[in-house]
Amino acid sequence: MRLERLSESNSTYFNKAFALYEQAFPEIERRAIDEQNRILSLSDYHFDLIFDDDGFVGIMLYWETPDFIFLEHFAIFPEFRNRQKGLKTLTLLKAKGKNIILEIEPPIDELTTRRYGFYRRNGFVMNDYFHIQAKYHYGDSDIELKLLSYPSEISKSEYNTFECFIERYVGIK
C-alpha cells in the first residue's frame, strides 16, 4: 500500500477519485469541486490516492497539523472493499505517530454501525464531545457527528484546538 498525494503529475486520476468521493459521501458531507480545487494547494491538506498491487484502490483526504491528523474523508472503491485495504491504509496514517481524529455519523443503522465497528476494530475510540460538522456549502444545516480518535480519547484542550482548526480551515470560505 502507498499513498500518493494528488498533484499535477498524477491529475489524470482526479476525475475517478472525485467520482468516488461523490459516490461515497452525501452532498452535505463533501465539498463542491470548485471548493475542493481551492484547498488542494493548502500545505496542510492532503488529497491522497491509495495504490497497491491492484492499482488505484481509493482515496484518503486529510489535514496534517503539527498536533494531529484530521481524517476528513476515506473511501475504498467498492470492488476492493473487504480485502484489508482500509486496514492497511489506516496503518500508513497511524505510522505518522500523531493523534488521528475523524468524524462519523452516529451509529444508528446497519451502515453507520458497520462503519463505527471498522474504526473501533482499528483502535479508534469514541469521544464524548458535542460536535457539529464544518459546513461545506453556504446554507447547510448543522449536522451533529461523533468524533473518533486514535490511539486514545482526546482531552478537552485537544478538542478545543481541533474545533478551532475546523472553524478556521475546513469549512467553506
C-alpha positions in Angstrom: 0.0 0.0 0.0 1.1 3.5 -0.7 -0.4 7.0 -0.5 0.3 9.4 -3.4 -0.7 13.0 -2.9 -2.8 14.3 -5.8 -0.6 16.7 -7.9 -0.2 17.9 -11.4 1.8 14.9 -12.3 -1.0 12.4 -11.4 -4.0 14.6 -12.1 -5.3 12.0 -14.6 -6.7 10.2 -11.5 -8.6 13.2 -10.3 -11.9 12.6 -12.1 -12.1 9.0 -11.0 -11.1 10.0 -7.4 -13.7 12.8 -7.3 -16.4 10.4 -8.6 -15.6 8.0 -5.7 -15.8 11.0 -3.3 -19.2 11.9 -4.7 -20.5 8.3 -4.6 -19.2 7.6 -1.1 -20.3 10.7 0.8 -23.6 12.6 0.8 -23.6 16.1 -0.6 -23.9 17.8 2.8 -20.7 16.0 3.9 -18.5 16.9 1.0 -17.2 19.9 -0.9 -18.2 21.0 -4.4 -15.5 20.6 -6.9 -14.5 24.3 -7.0 -14.0 24.3 -3.2 -12.0 21.1 -3.4 -9.8 22.6 -6.1 -9.3 25.7 -3.9 -8.0 23.7 -0.9 -5.7 21.4 -2.9 -3.0 24.0 -2.8 -3.0 24.3 1.0 0.1 22.7 2.5 -1.8 21.0 5.5 -4.4 19.4 3.2 -3.8 16.0 1.5 -5.9 14.6 -1.2 -4.1 11.2 -1.3 -4.7 8.5 -3.8 -4.4 5.0 -2.4 -2.4 2.4 -4.5 -1.4 -1.2 -4.1 -0.7 -4.2 -6.3 -4.3 -3.8 -7.7 -3.6 -0.2 -8.8 -5.6 2.8 -7.7 -8.0 1.5 -5.0 -9.2 4.5 -3.0 -8.9 8.0 -1.6 -7.8 9.4 1.8 -8.4 13.1 2.3 -6.9 14.5 5.5 -5.4 17.6 7.2 -2.0 17.1 8.9 -1.1 19.7 11.5 1.8 19.7 14.0 -0.5 18.4 16.7 -2.9 15.9 14.9 -4.3 14.5 11.7 -7.9 15.1 10.8 -9.1 12.3 8.6 -11.8 14.1 6.7 -12.8 11.5 4.0 -11.7 8.0 3.4 -13.1 5.6 0.8 -12.1 2.4 -1.0 -13.7 1.6 -4.4 -16.5 -0.9 -3.8 -14.8 -3.7 -5.9 -11.8 -3.6 -3.5 -13.6 -3.5 -0.2 -13.4 -6.3 2.4 -9.9 -7.1 1.3 -8.0 -5.4 4.1 -7.2 -2.3 2.0 -8.8 0.1 4.5 -6.9 -1.5 7.4 -3.6 -1.3 5.6 -4.2 2.3 4.6 -5.0 3.3 8.1 -1.8 1.6 9.2 0.1 4.0 6.9 -1.6 7.0 8.6 -1.0 5.7 12.1 2.7 5.3 11.3 3.0 9.1 11.3 2.8 8.9 15.1 0.2 11.6 15.6 -3.3 11.6 17.1 -5.8 10.9 14.4 -9.3 12.5 14.6 -12.3 11.7 12.4 -16.0 12.3 12.3 -18.7 9.7 11.7 -22.4 9.7 11.7 -23.9 8.4 15.0 -24.0 4.5 14.7 -27.8 4.1 14.5 -28.4 1.8 11.5 -26.6 -1.1 9.8 -24.3 1.0 7.6 -23.3 3.5 10.3 -22.8 0.7 12.9 -20.6 -1.2 10.4 -18.5 1.9 9.8 -18.1 2.5 13.5 -17.2 -1.1 14.0 -14.5 -0.8 11.3 -12.8 2.1 13.1 -13.2 0.6 16.5 -11.5 -2.7 15.3 -8.7 -0.4 14.1 -8.1 1.1 17.5 -10.2 4.2 17.3 -12.3 5.3 20.4 -15.4 7.4 20.6 -15.1 10.8 22.3 -18.0 12.4 24.2 -17.8 15.9 22.8 -20.9 17.6 21.2 -19.6 18.2 17.7 -21.0 19.9 14.6 -19.5 19.3 11.2 -17.9 22.2 9.4 -20.2 23.5 6.6 -19.2 22.6 3.1 -21.9 24.7 1.4 -23.5 28.0 2.3 -26.9 27.5 3.9 -26.2 23.9 5.1 -27.9 22.8 8.2 -26.0 21.8 11.3 -25.0 18.1 11.4 -24.1 16.6 14.7 -21.4 14.0 14.2 -19.5 11.8 16.6 -15.7 12.1 17.0 -13.4 9.2 17.0 -9.7 9.4 17.8 -6.7 7.2 17.7 -4.9 6.0 19.8 -7.0 7.2 22.7 -9.6 9.8 23.6 -8.6 13.4 23.2 -8.6 15.9 26.1 -10.9 18.9 26.3 -7.9 21.1 25.4 -7.1 18.9 22.3 -10.7 19.0 21.3 -10.8 22.8 21.6 -7.6 23.0 19.4 -9.3 20.7 16.9 -12.5 22.7 16.9 -10.6 26.0 16.3 -8.8 24.4 13.4 -12.1 23.1 11.9 -13.7 26.5 12.1 -10.7 28.3 10.6 -9.7 26.0 7.8 -12.1 23.1 7.0 -15.4 24.8 6.3 -16.3 26.7 3.1 -14.7 30.1 2.7 
